[in-house]
């Protein structure tokens, strides 16, 4: 009988135990895949950032704004192509739970820079023509059932007041990972409302997005922009768009660290489950190993049988877990669209899943295989009664 046949038959000897072990490995690998996908989605915004875009904000904090008069000065910096001001709005649509990103921006330069946001030409004309027009992402429009021409009332929090926006454009993502859950409206409309309620407090931007001609000159542009406003009442901090996005991710560093720890613990659970199964199997088969040795099997043969069985259970369980990951993530993407614009599965997740299965299979078999290889024929045969 060849070794692989012996491995297969041993794995099926206790069908219930093998089934539960495979199921445990499958659930653990599935949980690992979900956690890794969540972490990937957390960083998706930073990974989607373009190298030719910079963000200029107040050096003290994003809470503090910058004068809109900074815009023409930044535009004069060599290497700068376009500058667009923006304000985080933070309003409430009907209920506080209906959260989605809202920005007051200069529409024309903003969408010229963000080429991944695609608005149909006929809709774009209406967006530019109407003062309180807004552009919403495709997924956001689907979430609330918004249609073109519909009025969307939003209650301001950072900028108090009742605002009414008209949906004149629905953008779709050019790239697979593009965020389609955002809400954009005219910066001028917001500025007029602020000036009306708080005279003299308008004409300010929360940040400026700066497009540069050559990403290789980004460091020089950053230094020039920040030096221009040094020692002013509102000093600036300019950074790449990716660094700006990672700054928000860093605010949740404790949560991400906890998620990383959970993924490591899951691997430990898989190892313990499989190691326990192999240890039980090895203890039950001591007399069989002794008989096999009398028939000419060597220690490495027995170690190979134990290792092969462990690897078989681990790989089958890991494969089931990775296959189940696809429909589960598809379901979660629909249910968690409010928190994650998309849940792309990194191909490395599958590579890691296979690698973990193989590594756990080997690690779980080390001690039982070593014991089987050292079984004494005399001691083993004494158990036959």
N, C-alpha and C positions, 0 to 999 in steps of 0.2 A: 504493500500500500504506500503510495507516495505521500510525502509530508503534507502537501496542501489538502489532500483528501482527508487526512487525519485531523487537520485544523478545522476544516468545515464540519466534519462529523462531531467533533468536540464542542464546537460552538452551538450545535443544535441539540446537544445532549439534554440540557435543561432549558427547554424552550421558553418557559415563562421567565426565568431569570435572565436569559439572554435578551428576550424581548424588552424587559423592563430596563436593562442596562443600555440597550440601543436607544430606547425612548428617552432615558435620562441624558445621554450624550446629545441626542437630537435637540432636546429642549434647551440644553446649555449652549450649544453652538448657535441655535436660533436666537436666544437671548443675547449672546455676544454680537451676532450680526446686527440686531436691532439697535443695540447700544452704539456700536461703531457707526451705523448709519445716522443716528441722531447727532453724534459728534461731528460727522461730516457735514450735516445740514447746518449745524451751529456755525461752522466756519465758511459756509457756502457764500455768504455775502462778501467776505474778504477775498475769497478765491476768485470771485467774479469781477473784482475791481480791475480797472484798466490801468496800465502803467503810464498812460499819457494824461491822467487826471490827478490833480492835487486838490487838497481841501485846506482852506484858510479859515481859522476860527480865532476867537478871543483866547489869548495866551493863558488867562486865568482859568476859565472854564467855559464850557458850551452854554452855561446858563446866561452868560453875559454876551451881548450882541456887539456888532461892529457897525460903524457909520456906513451908509450906502455910498458915501463919497469915496470910499476906498476902491470901489469897482473901477472907475476910469484910471486910477493910479496903478492898479495891478495890471490892467490891460496894456499899459505902456512898458511893462517889464519885457526886455528882450527874450524871445522864446515863447511868450504867452500868445495863444491863439484866440481863446474865448474865455470869458468870465461870466458866471451866472450866480446871482445871489439866491439864497434860500432861507426859509424859516420853518422850523418844526412847529406844527400847529397844535397837535395834541387835543383835538376836539372830541366830543362825544356824539355819536350817532344813535339816537333813541335811548340806548342803555350803555352803561360803562363797559359791559362785557363785550360790546361790539367794537373791539379795538382793531385798528389798522393804521399803518403809517400815513401821515398827512403832511404835505409840504406846500408852502406858498413859494413859488419859484417864478423866475423870468422864463416864460414858456419857450420863446424862440431859441435863445442860446442854450437853455437846459436840454431840450430834446435834440438840438444839434450835436451836443456833446454825448448824450446817452443814446447812441445809435442803436443799442439793443432794444430800446422801446419803440415799437413800430406802430404808428398811428396812420390809418388810411387818409390819403390826401384830401378827400372831400370832408372828412370829419375835422381835419387839421384847420381848414379854412374857418369853420364854425368856431373852433376853439379860440383862434386869434381874434375873431370878430366880436366876441361877447365878453363883457367885463367879468362876470361871475361864472364863466365857463370852467369846467374841470375836466381832467383826463383821468380815467380810472383803469386799473389793470383788469384784464379779462377774468381772472379768477375772483377778484373782488366783486366785479359786476355780477358774476354767477352766484356768489355767496349771498348777496342781498337782492338779487333779481332786478338790478337796475337796467334800464333801457336808455337808449339815446333820447335826449330831450326831457328826461325825468329830473325833477327838482329834488335835491338831497339836502335836508336841513341838518345842520351840525351846530352844536352848542360849544362855543369856545371856552377853554379852560385857562390856557396860558394867556390868550387874548380874549377876555370876556366879551360875550355878546352872542347874538343869534345870527347865524350866517346861512344863507341859502345859495347852494351851488347847483348849476344845471349841467348834467352830463352831456358833453358835446363830443367827447372822444373816448374810445375804449382801445387801449393799447395792448398789443400782444408781444410776447418775447421773441426776439430774433434767435436767441440761443436757448438750448434746452434748460439751463439753470437760471434763466432770467426771472426775477421777482415780478410776478403779475398780481400783486396784492396791494399796490400802493395807490395813493390818491394825490393828484397834483392840481393846484389851482393858481390863478394869477397872483403874483406877489403884489402887484399894484392894487388889487382889490382889497387885500389884507391891509396894506399900508394906508389906504384911504379910510378904512374902518378904524384903524388905530388913531389916526390924526383927528378923526371926528369925535372919538370918545376921549382921547388923551392928547389934546393939542400940544405939539412940540415933541412928542415921543415917537413919532414915526421916522421914516427914512433910515431904518436900520435893518440889518440882516443878521441872522443867526450864524451864517457861514457863507463862504464863497467857494464854489467849485471852479477850479482853474484848469483849463485844457492847455497842454503845452505841445509844441511842434515835435520835439524829440525827447523821449523819456530819458535818454542818456544825459540830458542837461537838467534833469529834475532837481538835483542837489543845488546847482547854481541858481535856479529860479527860486527855490525855497529860501536860500540864503538872502537873495536880493529882496524878496517880498518882505521877509521878517525884519531885515535891516531898515527897510523904508519906513516902517512904523515903530521902530525902536524908540523908547522914551516918550511915546505919545500917550494919550489918556486911555487908548485901547490898543495895547500891543497885540501882535498876532503870533499865532503858531501855525505854521504851514507844514503839512506832511502829505505823504502819498495817500491816495484813496484807500489802499489796502491797510496802511498803518492806522488810518482813521477808523476803518471798520473794526480792526482788531482791538482798538481801544474800547469799543463797546463790548466785544467778546470778553475782554479782560475783566470787565465788571462782574462777569459771571464765572470767574476763574474757580471759585470754591465749588460751584455746582459741577463744572466740567471735571475738576479733580476727583470729585465723588463718583462721577460716572466712570472715569478711568479706573478707579479702585474697584468699582462693581464688576467691570469687565475682567479684571485680574482675578477677583474672587470666584467668578463663574468658571474660569479655567481650573482653579483649584478644586471646585466641586466636581467637575468632570473627572479630574484625575482620581479623586477619592472614590467616586462611584465605580469607575472601571477597575481601580486597584483592588477594591474590596471584592469584586466579582472574580478577578483572576486569583486572588489569594484563596478564596473559598474553593475554586476549582482545583488549585494545586494541592490543597490539603486533602481533598477527596480522592485524588488520583495517585497518591504516593505508592500504593501497592502496584498500580498499573505501570508506573514508571520503572519500578523494580523488575517487573516481568519483561518490559520492553528492553531493559538493559541486558537481561539474560538472553534475549533474542539477537543481541548485537547492536542495539541502538546505543549511541554515545551521548555524553552529556549535552553536546551542542545540538544534537537532534531534538532532545527534549526541550531545550531552551528555545529552539526554533518553533516548536509546536505551541508552546505557551505564548511566545511573542507574536506568532502568526494569528492565534485566536484573539489576542488582545487588539492587534492592529485591525483585524476584520471587524470586530464589534465597534471599534472607534470610528473607522472609516465609513461603515454603513450608517452609524448614527449621525456622523458629521454630514454625510451626503444628504440624508433626509432633512436635517436642520437647515442646510443651505438651500435646498429645493423649496422648502416651506417658507423661506425668507422672502421670496419674490411676491407671492400673493399677500403675505402679511404686510409688507411695506406698502404695497399698492392700496391696501385697505386703510392703513394708518395715514397715508398721504391725503386721502380724502377727509378723514376725520380730524386731522391736525393741520388743515390748510390755514387756519387762523394764526398758527404759531410758526409754521415752516412753509415758505412758498413752494418748496419741493423737497422730496426726500430721495435724492439720488443715491443709489447703491454703488459705492466705490468698488471697482473690480478687485482692489486689494483686499476688500472684506472677504471675498471668496477665497483668495490666496491664503489669507490668514486663517480662515476657517479650516481649510484643508490641512494647512501646516499644524494648526493646533490639534486636529484630530490625530494626525500622524505622531506628533510629539507626545501626546497624552497616551496613545497606544503603546509607544515604546517605553515611556516612563512607568506606566502601570504594570508592565510585564517584567521589569528589571529584577525586583526581589523574588517574585514567584519563579521566574525562569532560573535564577541563580540557585534557588533551593532545589528545583527539579533536577538541575544538572549535577548537584552534589548528593542526590539520594543514594544511599548505600543499598546494594542489592539485598544484603542480609537483613538490614533494618526494615526494608520495605516488605520483604517476604514474610517477616514475622507478623505483619498485620493481616495476612491471609489466614482466615480461620473458617 
